[in-house]
Amino acid sequence: MIKFNASDCYPIEFDLFRLIATSDKLTFPMVWHEKYYLKKVIQIDKDSIFILGRELAEADNE
């Protein structure tokens, strides 16, 4: 699994219910749908979740 430092990541907003519905396990760190590397949950609101993470496509370009 690709791992990034916290300084390499930035907050990403996801729809809370859709993220939970499409994830069999919400464990961190993790790669979600082979598109995002998710490091940790930083805030959960009523209908969204903010996760410190990074798009994997950006890592491929480095």
mmCIF file of the N, C-alpha and C atoms, coordinates in Angstrom:
data_MODEL
# 
_entry.id   MODEL 
# 
loop_
_atom_site.group_PDB 
_atom_site.id 
_atom_site.type_symbol 
_atom_site.label_atom_id 
_atom_site.label_alt_id 
_atom_site.label_comp_id 
_atom_site.label_asym_id 
_atom_site.label_entity_id 
_atom_site.label_seq_id 
_atom_site.pdbx_PDB_ins_code 
_atom_site.Cartn_x 
_atom_site.Cartn_y 
_atom_site.Cartn_z 
_atom_site.occupancy 
_atom_site.B_iso_or_equiv 
_atom_site.pdbx_formal_charge 
_atom_site.auth_seq_id 
_atom_site.auth_comp_id 
_atom_site.auth_asym_id 
_atom_site.auth_atom_id 
_atom_site.pdbx_PDB_model_num 
ATOM 1   N N  . MET A 1 1  ? 0.837   -1.177 0.000   1.00 0.00 ? 1  MET A N  1 
ATOM 2   C CA . MET A 1 1  ? 0.000   0.000  0.000   1.00 0.00 ? 1  MET A CA 1 
ATOM 3   C C  . MET A 1 1  ? 0.886   1.245  0.000   1.00 0.00 ? 1  MET A C  1 
ATOM 4   N N  . ILE A 1 2  ? 0.481   2.224  -0.771  1.00 0.00 ? 2  ILE A N  1 
ATOM 5   C CA . ILE A 1 2  ? 1.200   3.488  -0.800  1.00 0.00 ? 2  ILE A CA 1 
ATOM 6   C C  . ILE A 1 2  ? 0.876   4.252  0.473   1.00 0.00 ? 2  ILE A C  1 
ATOM 7   N N  . LYS A 1 3  ? 1.896   4.811  1.113   1.00 0.00 ? 3  LYS A N  1 
ATOM 8   C CA . LYS A 1 3  ? 1.667   5.602  2.319   1.00 0.00 ? 3  LYS A CA 1 
ATOM 9   C C  . LYS A 1 3  ? 2.274   6.980  2.131   1.00 0.00 ? 3  LYS A C  1 
ATOM 10  N N  . PHE A 1 4  ? 1.536   7.983  2.554   1.00 0.00 ? 4  PHE A N  1 
ATOM 11  C CA . PHE A 1 4  ? 1.996   9.359  2.463   1.00 0.00 ? 4  PHE A CA 1 
ATOM 12  C C  . PHE A 1 4  ? 2.158   9.928  3.859   1.00 0.00 ? 4  PHE A C  1 
ATOM 13  N N  . ASN A 1 5  ? 3.002   10.933 3.967   1.00 0.00 ? 5  ASN A N  1 
ATOM 14  C CA . ASN A 1 5  ? 3.091   11.692 5.204   1.00 0.00 ? 5  ASN A CA 1 
ATOM 15  C C  . ASN A 1 5  ? 1.876   12.597 5.307   1.00 0.00 ? 5  ASN A C  1 
ATOM 16  N N  . ALA A 1 6  ? 1.542   13.007 6.520   1.00 0.00 ? 6  ALA A N  1 
ATOM 17  C CA . ALA A 1 6  ? 0.397   13.908 6.716   1.00 0.00 ? 6  ALA A CA 1 
ATOM 18  C C  . ALA A 1 6  ? 0.596   15.197 5.939   1.00 0.00 ? 6  ALA A C  1 
ATOM 19  N N  . SER A 1 7  ? 1.829   15.643 5.794   1.00 0.00 ? 7  SER A N  1 
ATOM 20  C CA . SER A 1 7  ? 2.085   16.894 5.070   1.00 0.00 ? 7  SER A CA 1 
ATOM 21  C C  . SER A 1 7  ? 1.806   16.760 3.576   1.00 0.00 ? 7  SER A C  1 
ATOM 22  N N  . ASP A 1 8  ? 1.751   15.529 3.069   1.00 0.00 ? 8  ASP A N  1 
ATOM 23  C CA . ASP A 1 8  ? 1.445   15.290 1.656   1.00 0.00 ? 8  ASP A CA 1 
ATOM 24  C C  . ASP A 1 8  ? -0.047  15.261 1.389   1.00 0.00 ? 8  ASP A C  1 
ATOM 25  N N  . CYS A 1 9  ? -0.854  15.235 2.437   1.00 0.00 ? 9  CYS A N  1 
ATOM 26  C CA . CYS A 1 9  ? -2.290  15.047 2.293   1.00 0.00 ? 9  CYS A CA 1 
ATOM 27  C C  . CYS A 1 9  ? -3.043  16.347 2.552   1.00 0.00 ? 9  CYS A C  1 
ATOM 28  N N  . TYR A 1 10 ? -4.306  16.355 2.147   1.00 0.00 ? 10 TYR A N  1 
ATOM 29  C CA . TYR A 1 10 ? -5.157  17.527 2.319   1.00 0.00 ? 10 TYR A CA 1 
ATOM 30  C C  . TYR A 1 10 ? -6.576  17.048 2.602   1.00 0.00 ? 10 TYR A C  1 
ATOM 31  N N  . PRO A 1 11 ? -7.419  17.915 3.185   1.00 0.00 ? 11 PRO A N  1 
ATOM 32  C CA . PRO A 1 11 ? -8.789  17.485 3.504   1.00 0.00 ? 11 PRO A CA 1 
ATOM 33  C C  . PRO A 1 11 ? -9.602  17.206 2.239   1.00 0.00 ? 11 PRO A C  1 
ATOM 34  N N  . ILE A 1 12 ? -10.326 16.104 2.245   1.00 0.00 ? 12 ILE A N  1 
ATOM 35  C CA . ILE A 1 12 ? -11.214 15.733 1.155   1.00 0.00 ? 12 ILE A CA 1 
ATOM 36  C C  . ILE A 1 12 ? -12.601 15.520 1.754   1.00 0.00 ? 12 ILE A C  1 
ATOM 37  N N  . GLU A 1 13 ? -13.624 16.090 1.119   1.00 0.00 ? 13 GLU A N  1 
ATOM 38  C CA . GLU A 1 13 ? -14.987 15.919 1.609   1.00 0.00 ? 13 GLU A CA 1 
ATOM 39  C C  . GLU A 1 13 ? -15.670 14.792 0.851   1.00 0.00 ? 13 GLU A C  1 
ATOM 40  N N  . PHE A 1 14 ? -16.301 13.885 1.585   1.00 0.00 ? 14 PHE A N  1 
ATOM 41  C CA . PHE A 1 14 ? -17.070 12.799 1.002   1.00 0.00 ? 14 PHE A CA 1 
ATOM 42  C C  . PHE A 1 14 ? -18.485 12.851 1.537   1.00 0.00 ? 14 PHE A C  1 
ATOM 43  N N  . ASP A 1 15 ? -19.421 12.347 0.760   1.00 0.00 ? 15 ASP A N  1 
ATOM 44  C CA . ASP A 1 15 ? -20.780 12.143 1.234   1.00 0.00 ? 15 ASP A CA 1 
ATOM 45  C C  . ASP A 1 15 ? -20.739 11.007 2.249   1.00 0.00 ? 15 ASP A C  1 
ATOM 46  N N  . LEU A 1 16 ? -21.149 11.283 3.472   1.00 0.00 ? 16 LEU A N  1 
ATOM 47  C CA . LEU A 1 16 ? -20.991 10.325 4.565   1.00 0.00 ? 16 LEU A CA 1 
ATOM 48  C C  . LEU A 1 16 ? -21.695 9.005  4.290   1.00 0.00 ? 16 LEU A C  1 
ATOM 49  N N  . PHE A 1 17 ? -22.966 9.049  3.903   1.00 0.00 ? 17 PHE A N  1 
ATOM 50  C CA . PHE A 1 17 ? -23.729 7.815  3.730   1.00 0.00 ? 17 PHE A CA 1 
ATOM 51  C C  . PHE A 1 17 ? -23.251 7.015  2.528   1.00 0.00 ? 17 PHE A C  1 
ATOM 52  N N  . ARG A 1 18 ? -22.873 7.687  1.467   1.00 0.00 ? 18 ARG A N  1 
ATOM 53  C CA . ARG A 1 18 ? -22.385 6.968  0.298   1.00 0.00 ? 18 ARG A CA 1 
ATOM 54  C C  . ARG A 1 18 ? -21.029 6.321  0.575   1.00 0.00 ? 18 ARG A C  1 
ATOM 55  N N  . LEU A 1 19 ? -20.184 7.007  1.325   1.00 0.00 ? 19 LEU A N  1 
ATOM 56  C CA . LEU A 1 19 ? -18.881 6.439  1.666   1.00 0.00 ? 19 LEU A CA 1 
ATOM 57  C C  . LEU A 1 19 ? -19.040 5.182  2.506   1.00 0.00 ? 19 LEU A C  1 
ATOM 58  N N  . ILE A 1 20 ? -19.924 5.243  3.499   1.00 0.00 ? 20 ILE A N  1 
ATOM 59  C CA . ILE A 1 20 ? -20.148 4.078  4.353   1.00 0.00 ? 20 ILE A CA 1 
ATOM 60  C C  . ILE A 1 20 ? -20.803 2.946  3.567   1.00 0.00 ? 20 ILE A C  1 
ATOM 61  N N  . ALA A 1 21 ? -21.748 3.286  2.697   1.00 0.00 ? 21 ALA A N  1 
ATOM 62  C CA . ALA A 1 21 ? -22.473 2.263  1.949   1.00 0.00 ? 21 ALA A CA 1 
ATOM 63  C C  . ALA A 1 21 ? -21.569 1.534  0.963   1.00 0.00 ? 21 ALA A C  1 
ATOM 64  N N  . THR A 1 22 ? -20.556 2.209  0.431   1.00 0.00 ? 22 THR A N  1 
ATOM 65  C CA . THR A 1 22 ? -19.704 1.582  -0.570  1.00 0.00 ? 22 THR A CA 1 
ATOM 66  C C  . THR A 1 22 ? -18.403 1.048  0.008   1.00 0.00 ? 22 THR A C  1 
ATOM 67  N N  . SER A 1 23 ? -18.215 1.175  1.319   1.00 0.00 ? 23 SER A N  1 
ATOM 68  C CA . SER A 1 23 ? -17.007 0.668  1.967   1.00 0.00 ? 23 SER A CA 1 
ATOM 69  C C  . SER A 1 23 ? -17.394 -0.478 2.891   1.00 0.00 ? 23 SER A C  1 
ATOM 70  N N  . ASP A 1 24 ? -16.744 -1.623 2.719   1.00 0.00 ? 24 ASP A N  1 
ATOM 71  C CA . ASP A 1 24 ? -17.052 -2.725 3.618   1.00 0.00 ? 24 ASP A CA 1 
ATOM 72  C C  . ASP A 1 24 ? -16.369 -2.538 4.969   1.00 0.00 ? 24 ASP A C  1 
ATOM 73  N N  . LYS A 1 25 ? -15.222 -1.831 4.986   1.00 0.00 ? 25 LYS A N  1 
ATOM 74  C CA . LYS A 1 25 ? -14.529 -1.540 6.241   1.00 0.00 ? 25 LYS A CA 1 
ATOM 75  C C  . LYS A 1 25 ? -13.974 -0.134 6.156   1.00 0.00 ? 25 LYS A C  1 
ATOM 76  N N  . LEU A 1 26 ? -14.251 0.669  7.166   1.00 0.00 ? 26 LEU A N  1 
ATOM 77  C CA . LEU A 1 26 ? -13.671 2.008  7.228   1.00 0.00 ? 26 LEU A CA 1 
ATOM 78  C C  . LEU A 1 26 ? -12.497 1.976  8.206   1.00 0.00 ? 26 LEU A C  1 
ATOM 79  N N  . THR A 1 27 ? -11.391 1.476  7.741   1.00 0.00 ? 27 THR A N  1 
ATOM 80  C CA . THR A 1 27 ? -10.179 1.437  8.549   1.00 0.00 ? 27 THR A CA 1 
ATOM 81  C C  . THR A 1 27 ? -9.138  2.328  7.896   1.00 0.00 ? 27 THR A C  1 
ATOM 82  N N  . PHE A 1 28 ? -8.330  2.959  8.708   1.00 0.00 ? 28 PHE A N  1 
ATOM 83  C CA . PHE A 1 28 ? -7.337  3.899  8.196   1.00 0.00 ? 28 PHE A CA 1 
ATOM 84  C C  . PHE A 1 28 ? -5.963  3.505  8.694   1.00 0.00 ? 28 PHE A C  1 
ATOM 85  N N  . PRO A 1 29 ? -4.919  3.697  7.924   1.00 0.00 ? 29 PRO A N  1 
ATOM 86  C CA . PRO A 1 29 ? -4.952  4.227  6.554   1.00 0.00 ? 29 PRO A CA 1 
ATOM 87  C C  . PRO A 1 29 ? -5.480  3.188  5.564   1.00 0.00 ? 29 PRO A C  1 
ATOM 88  N N  . MET A 1 30 ? -6.024  3.664  4.470   1.00 0.00 ? 30 MET A N  1 
ATOM 89  C CA . MET A 1 30 ? -6.590  2.757  3.480   1.00 0.00 ? 30 MET A CA 1 
ATOM 90  C C  . MET A 1 30 ? -6.605  3.406  2.105   1.00 0.00 ? 30 MET A C  1 
ATOM 91  N N  . VAL A 1 31 ? -6.743  2.575  1.105   1.00 0.00 ? 31 VAL A N  1 
ATOM 92  C CA . VAL A 1 31 ? -6.983  3.060  -0.254  1.00 0.00 ? 31 VAL A CA 1 
ATOM 93  C C  . VAL A 1 31 ? -8.444  2.781  -0.544  1.00 0.00 ? 31 VAL A C  1 
ATOM 94  N N  . TRP A 1 32 ? -9.187  3.806  -0.958  1.00 0.00 ? 32 TRP A N  1 
ATOM 95  C CA . TRP A 1 32 ? -10.616 3.684  -1.193  1.00 0.00 ? 32 TRP A CA 1 
ATOM 96  C C  . TRP A 1 32 ? -10.887 3.684  -2.687  1.00 0.00 ? 32 TRP A C  1 
ATOM 97  N N  . HIS A 1 33 ? -11.461 2.599  -3.153  1.00 0.00 ? 33 HIS A N  1 
ATOM 98  C CA . HIS A 1 33 ? -11.828 2.433  -4.568  1.00 0.00 ? 33 HIS A CA 1 
ATOM 99  C C  . HIS A 1 33 ? -10.643 2.668  -5.503  1.00 0.00 ? 33 HIS A C  1 
ATOM 100 N N  . GLU A 1 34 ? -9.436  2.379  -5.033  1.00 0.00 ? 34 GLU A N  1 
ATOM 101 C CA . GLU A 1 34 ? -8.211  2.523  -5.834  1.00 0.00 ? 34 GLU A CA 1 
ATOM 102 C C  . GLU A 1 34 ? -8.066  3.914  -6.435  1.00 0.00 ? 34 GLU A C  1 
ATOM 103 N N  . LYS A 1 35 ? -8.698  4.902  -5.815  1.00 0.00 ? 35 LYS A N  1 
ATOM 104 C CA . LYS A 1 35 ? -8.620  6.263  -6.322  1.00 0.00 ? 35 LYS A CA 1 
ATOM 105 C C  . LYS A 1 35 ? -8.029  7.225  -5.301  1.00 0.00 ? 35 LYS A C  1 
ATOM 106 N N  . TYR A 1 36 ? -8.387  7.032  -4.026  1.00 0.00 ? 36 TYR A N  1 
ATOM 107 C CA . TYR A 1 36 ? -7.920  7.929  -2.977  1.00 0.00 ? 36 TYR A CA 1 
ATOM 108 C C  . TYR A 1 36 ? -7.155  7.151  -1.922  1.00 0.00 ? 36 TYR A C  1 
ATOM 109 N N  . TYR A 1 37 ? -6.096  7.761  -1.433  1.00 0.00 ? 37 TYR A N  1 
ATOM 110 C CA . TYR A 1 37 ? -5.434  7.271  -0.227  1.00 0.00 ? 37 TYR A CA 1 
ATOM 111 C C  . TYR A 1 37 ? -5.985  8.093  0.927   1.00 0.00 ? 37 TYR A C  1 
ATOM 112 N N  . LEU A 1 38 ? -6.614  7.444  1.889   1.00 0.00 ? 38 LEU A N  1 
ATOM 113 C CA . LEU A 1 38 ? -7.250  8.125  3.007   1.00 0.00 ? 38 LEU A CA 1 
ATOM 114 C C  . LEU A 1 38 ? -6.446  7.881  4.272   1.00 0.00 ? 38 LEU A C  1 
ATOM 115 N N  . LYS A 1 39 ? -5.998  8.958  4.907   1.00 0.00 ? 39 LYS A N  1 
ATOM 116 C CA . LYS A 1 39 ? -5.125  8.819  6.069   1.00 0.00 ? 39 LYS A CA 1 
ATOM 117 C C  . LYS A 1 39 ? -5.891  8.792  7.382   1.00 0.00 ? 39 LYS A C  1 
ATOM 118 N N  . LYS A 1 40 ? -6.773  9.764  7.625   1.00 0.00 ? 40 LYS A N  1 
ATOM 119 C CA . LYS A 1 40 ? -7.547  9.754  8.861   1.00 0.00 ? 40 LYS A CA 1 
ATOM 120 C C  . LYS A 1 40 ? -8.753  10.673 8.736   1.00 0.00 ? 40 LYS A C  1 
ATOM 121 N N  . VAL A 1 41 ? -9.770  10.368 9.526   1.00 0.00 ? 41 VAL A N  1 
ATOM 122 C CA . VAL A 1 41 ? -10.955 11.211 9.588   1.00 0.00 ? 41 VAL A CA 1 
ATOM 123 C C  . VAL A 1 41 ? -10.605 12.441 10.419  1.00 0.00 ? 41 VAL A C  1 
ATOM 124 N N  . ILE A 1 42 ? -10.935 13.621 9.903   1.00 0.00 ? 42 ILE A N  1 
ATOM 125 C CA . ILE A 1 42 ? -10.655 14.833 10.662  1.00 0.00 ? 42 ILE A CA 1 
ATOM 126 C C  . ILE A 1 42 ? -11.924 15.546 11.118  1.00 0.00 ? 42 ILE A C  1 
ATOM 127 N N  . GLN A 1 43 ? -13.063 15.270 10.483  1.00 0.00 ? 43 GLN A N  1 
ATOM 128 C CA . GLN A 1 43 ? -14.319 15.907 10.906  1.00 0.00 ? 43 GLN A CA 1 
ATOM 129 C C  . GLN A 1 43 ? -15.489 15.147 10.303  1.00 0.00 ? 43 GLN A C  1 
ATOM 130 N N  . ILE A 1 44 ? -16.533 14.944 11.095  1.00 0.00 ? 44 ILE A N  1 
ATOM 131 C CA . ILE A 1 44 ? -17.766 14.342 10.601  1.00 0.00 ? 44 ILE A CA 1 
ATOM 132 C C  . ILE A 1 44 ? -18.894 15.318 10.868  1.00 0.00 ? 44 ILE A C  1 
ATOM 133 N N  . ASP A 1 45 ? -19.582 15.740 9.815   1.00 0.00 ? 45 ASP A N  1 
ATOM 134 C CA . ASP A 1 45 ? -20.730 16.622 9.936   1.00 0.00 ? 45 ASP A CA 1 
ATOM 135 C C  . ASP A 1 45 ? -22.004 15.799 9.782   1.00 0.00 ? 45 ASP A C  1 
ATOM 136 N N  . LYS A 1 46 ? -23.120 16.481 9.727   1.00 0.00 ? 46 LYS A N  1 
ATOM 137 C CA . LYS A 1 46 ? -24.427 15.807 9.633   1.00 0.00 ? 46 LYS A CA 1 
ATOM 138 C C  . LYS A 1 46 ? -24.530 14.921 8.403   1.00 0.00 ? 46 LYS A C  1 
ATOM 139 N N  . ASP A 1 47 ? -24.029 15.393 7.249   1.00 0.00 ? 47 ASP A N  1 
ATOM 140 C CA . ASP A 1 47 ? -24.187 14.621 6.015   1.00 0.00 ? 47 ASP A CA 1 
ATOM 141 C C  . ASP A 1 47 ? -22.891 14.474 5.220   1.00 0.00 ? 47 ASP A C  1 
ATOM 142 N N  . SER A 1 48 ? -21.776 14.842 5.806   1.00 0.00 ? 48 SER A N  1 
ATOM 143 C CA . SER A 1 48 ? -20.509 14.694 5.084   1.00 0.00 ? 48 SER A CA 1 
ATOM 144 C C  . SER A 1 48 ? -19.394 14.354 6.060   1.00 0.00 ? 48 SER A C  1 
ATOM 145 N N  . ILE A 1 49 ? -18.306 13.861 5.505   1.00 0.00 ? 49 ILE A N  1 
ATOM 146 C CA . ILE A 1 49 ? -17.141 13.485 6.301   1.00 0.00 ? 49 ILE A CA 1 
ATOM 147 C C  . ILE A 1 49 ? -15.906 14.072 5.628   1.00 0.00 ? 49 ILE A C  1 
ATOM 148 N N  . PHE A 1 50 ? -15.048 14.671 6.421   1.00 0.00 ? 50 PHE A N  1 
ATOM 149 C CA . PHE A 1 50 ? -13.803 15.230 5.907   1.00 0.00 ? 50 PHE A CA 1 
ATOM 150 C C  . PHE A 1 50 ? -12.667 14.312 6.321   1.00 0.00 ? 50 PHE A C  1 
ATOM 151 N N  . ILE A 1 51 ? -11.905 13.872 5.337   1.00 0.00 ? 51 ILE A N  1 
ATOM 152 C CA . ILE A 1 51 ? -10.827 12.926 5.572   1.00 0.00 ? 51 ILE A CA 1 
ATOM 153 C C  . ILE A 1 51 ? -9.534  13.520 5.043   1.00 0.00 ? 51 ILE A C  1 
ATOM 154 N N  . LEU A 1 52 ? -8.471  13.391 5.834   1.00 0.00 ? 52 LEU A N  1 
ATOM 155 C CA . LEU A 1 52 ? -7.161  13.799 5.364   1.00 0.00 ? 52 LEU A CA 1 
ATOM 156 C C  . LEU A 1 52 ? -6.684  12.731 4.394   1.00 0.00 ? 52 LEU A C  1 
ATOM 157 N N  . GLY A 1 53 ? -6.472  13.107 3.156   1.00 0.00 ? 53 GLY A N  1 
ATOM 158 C CA . GLY A 1 53 ? -6.111  12.118 2.153   1.00 0.00 ? 53 GLY A CA 1 
ATOM 159 C C  . GLY A 1 53 ? -5.494  12.739 0.924   1.00 0.00 ? 53 GLY A C  1 
ATOM 160 N N  . ARG A 1 54 ? -5.386  11.934 -0.117  1.00 0.00 ? 54 ARG A N  1 
ATOM 161 C CA . ARG A 1 54 ? -4.744  12.371 -1.344  1.00 0.00 ? 54 ARG A CA 1 
ATOM 162 C C  . ARG A 1 54 ? -5.237  11.497 -2.489  1.00 0.00 ? 54 ARG A C  1 
ATOM 163 N N  . GLU A 1 55 ? -5.369  12.094 -3.659  1.00 0.00 ? 55 GLU A N  1 
ATOM 164 C CA . GLU A 1 55 ? -5.741  11.307 -4.827  1.00 0.00 ? 55 GLU A CA 1 
ATOM 165 C C  . GLU A 1 55 ? -4.531  10.507 -5.282  1.00 0.00 ? 55 GLU A C  1 
ATOM 166 N N  . LEU A 1 56 ? -4.722  9.230  -5.549  1.00 0.00 ? 56 LEU A N  1 
ATOM 167 C CA . LEU A 1 56 ? -3.606  8.381  -5.964  1.00 0.00 ? 56 LEU A CA 1 
ATOM 168 C C  . LEU A 1 56 ? -3.044  8.796  -7.306  1.00 0.00 ? 56 LEU A C  1 
ATOM 169 N N  . ALA A 1 57 ? -3.860  9.395  -8.166  1.00 0.00 ? 57 ALA A N  1 
ATOM 170 C CA . ALA A 1 57 ? -3.375  9.843  -9.475  1.00 0.00 ? 57 ALA A CA 1 
ATOM 171 C C  . ALA A 1 57 ? -2.257  10.852 -9.319  1.00 0.00 ? 57 ALA A C  1 
ATOM 172 N N  . GLU A 1 58 ? -2.304  11.676 -8.276  1.00 0.00 ? 58 GLU A N  1 
ATOM 173 C CA . GLU A 1 58 ? -1.251  12.647 -8.034  1.00 0.00 ? 58 GLU A CA 1 
ATOM 174 C C  . GLU A 1 58 ? 0.075   11.964 -7.693  1.00 0.00 ? 58 GLU A C  1 
ATOM 175 N N  . ALA A 1 59 ? -0.002  10.847 -6.999  1.00 0.00 ? 59 ALA A N  1 
ATOM 176 C CA . ALA A 1 59 ? 1.212   10.120 -6.651  1.00 0.00 ? 59 ALA A CA 1 
ATOM 177 C C  . ALA A 1 59 ? 1.871   9.517  -7.874  1.00 0.00 ? 59 ALA A C  1 
ATOM 178 N N  . ASP A 1 60 ? 1.060   9.092  -8.834  1.00 0.00 ? 60 ASP A N  1 
ATOM 179 C CA . ASP A 1 60 ? 1.594   8.501  -10.053 1.00 0.00 ? 60 ASP A CA 1 
ATOM 180 C C  . ASP A 1 60 ? 2.351   9.527  -10.887 1.00 0.00 ? 60 ASP A C  1 
ATOM 181 N N  . ASN A 1 61 ? 1.973   10.790 -10.756 1.00 0.00 ? 61 ASN A N  1 
ATOM 182 C CA . ASN A 1 61 ? 2.606   11.843 -11.552 1.00 0.00 ? 61 ASN A CA 1 
ATOM 183 C C  . ASN A 1 61 ? 3.916   12.322 -10.983 1.00 0.00 ? 61 ASN A C  1 
ATOM 184 N N  . GLU A 1 62 ? 4.239   11.916 -9.764  1.00 0.00 ? 62 GLU A N  1 
ATOM 185 C CA . GLU A 1 62 ? 5.482   12.386 -9.136  1.00 0.00 ? 62 GLU A CA 1 
ATOM 186 C C  . GLU A 1 62 ? 6.654   11.519 -9.498  1.00 0.00 ? 62 GLU A C  1 
# 
